[in-house]
Amino acid sequence: MKAVTGSMANIVKAMDKSMKSMDLEKMTMVMDQFEKQFEDLDVQSEYVEAAMSQSTTLSTPADQVDLLINQVADEHGLELAGKLGTVVPVAATPSPFQEQDELTERLNKLKQKS
């Protein structure tokens, strides 16, 4: 994240210089660089979000959850027989960044830098 912040600071400085000189080519280069950096940040955010989502859903096994529910029900004298249906696991869908080769390559490059 520090690399992104530093890169954004450099882009802002370059944009300031190109605005002062009113050089259209430099402004276009800086804006392209900014857009690429913003896309990289978006890819990183999606990656982290997907990883967090998977880790939270997979961290607690279903049988432990069932045991806890039954334990609480027993402690409070509740009957659960037939009340809860069976849960059918849903297959994970691939995230959009995995389908896009260019963004996946950029993500791998960012991982190597960190």
C-alpha positions in Angstrom: 0.0 0.0 0.0 2.9 2.3 0.7 4.1 1.7 -2.9 0.7 2.8 -4.2 0.8 5.9 -2.1 4.3 6.8 -3.2 3.4 6.2 -6.8 0.3 8.4 -6.6 2.4 11.2 -5.0 4.9 10.9 -7.9 2.0 11.1 -10.4 0.6 14.2 -8.8 4.0 15.9 -8.9 4.4 14.9 -12.6 0.9 16.2 -13.3 1.7 19.5 -11.6 4.8 19.9 -13.8 3.0 19.1 -17.0 0.1 21.4 -16.1 2.6 24.3 -15.6 4.3 23.6 -18.9 0.9 22.9 -20.6 2.6 20.1 -22.6 -0.3 17.9 -23.9 1.9 14.9 -24.4 3.2 14.9 -20.9 -0.3 15.4 -19.5 -1.5 12.4 -21.5 1.4 10.3 -20.3 0.8 11.2 -16.7 -3.0 10.6 -17.0 -2.3 7.2 -18.6 0.1 6.4 -15.8 -2.6 7.5 -13.2 -5.2 5.3 -14.9 -2.9 2.3 -14.9 -2.1 2.9 -11.2 -5.8 3.2 -10.3 -6.6 -0.1 -12.2 -3.8 -1.8 -10.3 -5.3 -0.6 -7.0 -8.7 -1.8 -8.1 -7.2 -5.3 -8.9 -5.5 -5.4 -5.5 -8.8 -4.4 -3.7 -10.7 -7.2 -5.5 -8.0 -9.7 -4.7 -8.0 -8.8 -1.0 -11.8 -8.8 -0.9 -12.0 -12.2 -2.5 -9.4 -13.6 -0.2 -11.1 -12.2 2.9 -14.5 -13.6 1.7 -13.1 -17.0 1.1 -11.2 -17.1 4.4 -14.2 -16.1 6.5 -16.6 -18.6 4.9 -14.1 -21.5 4.9 -12.6 -20.9 8.4 -15.4 -22.6 10.4 -16.4 -26.1 9.4 -20.1 -26.8 9.0 -20.1 -29.7 11.5 -18.7 -27.4 14.2 -21.5 -24.9 13.6 -24.1 -27.7 13.7 -22.6 -28.9 17.0 -22.7 -25.4 18.5 -26.3 -24.9 17.4 -27.3 -28.2 18.9 -25.4 -27.4 22.2 -27.2 -24.1 22.5 -30.5 -25.7 21.7 -29.9 -28.4 24.4 -28.9 -25.8 27.0 -32.1 -23.8 26.4 -34.4 -26.8 26.0 -35.2 -26.2 22.3 -36.0 -28.7 19.7 -34.4 -28.5 16.3 -35.5 -31.7 14.7 -36.9 -31.0 11.3 -36.7 -27.2 11.8 -33.5 -26.6 9.9 -33.1 -27.9 6.3 -30.0 -29.2 4.9 -27.6 -26.7 3.4 -26.3 -27.4 -0.1 -22.9 -25.9 -0.7 -22.8 -23.5 -3.6 -19.9 -23.7 -6.0 -17.6 -20.6 -5.9 -17.9 -18.4 -8.9 -14.6 -17.1 -10.4 -14.0 -13.4 -9.7 -13.9 -11.0 -12.7 -10.1 -10.3 -12.4 -9.3 -14.1 -12.8 -11.0 -14.0 -16.3 -9.0 -11.1 -17.5 -5.5 -12.1 -18.5 -4.0 -8.7 -18.6 -5.2 -7.8 -15.1 -4.1 -11.1 -13.7 -0.6 -10.6 -15.1 -0.5 -7.1 -13.5 -1.6 -8.6 -10.2 1.2 -11.2 -10.3 3.7 -8.4 -11.0 2.4 -6.4 -8.0 2.7 -9.5 -5.8 6.3 -9.9 -6.8 7.1 -6.3 -5.9 5.6 -6.7 -2.4 
